[in-house]
Amino acid sequence: MVTVEVRNNDVNQALRRLKKTLNREGVFREMKMRRHCEKPYEKRQRKAREAVRRSRKNRSRLLSGKL
């Protein structure tokens, strides 16, 4: 469960912070995926794409020295 504290009655800033946190956790991507039924071959393709994305991300982190 994600909680965001509203400071100085600034709801807009809290909303931006909430959206940023949810986006980082992948909630929006998952909601988009669950809008329709996914066939097994589409699921395999998506998993393969996600694996490639993760490997590229890890490789770029290793090369930049952030890990």
Contacts in CASP RR format, 6 or more apart in sequence:
PFRMAT RR
TARGET T0000
AUTHOR 0000-0000-0000
METHOD contacts of the structure
MODEL  1
MVTVEVRNNDVNQALRRLKKTLNREGVFREMKMRRHCEKPYEKRQRKARE
AVRRSRKNRSRLLSGKL
2 18 0 8 1.000
2 21 0 8 1.000
2 22 0 8 1.000
2 25 0 8 1.000
4 14 0 8 1.000
4 15 0 8 1.000
4 17 0 8 1.000
4 18 0 8 1.000
4 21 0 8 1.000
5 14 0 8 1.000
6 14 0 8 1.000
7 13 0 8 1.000
7 14 0 8 1.000
22 28 0 8 1.000
33 46 0 8 1.000
38 46 0 8 1.000
58 67 0 8 1.000
61 67 0 8 1.000
END
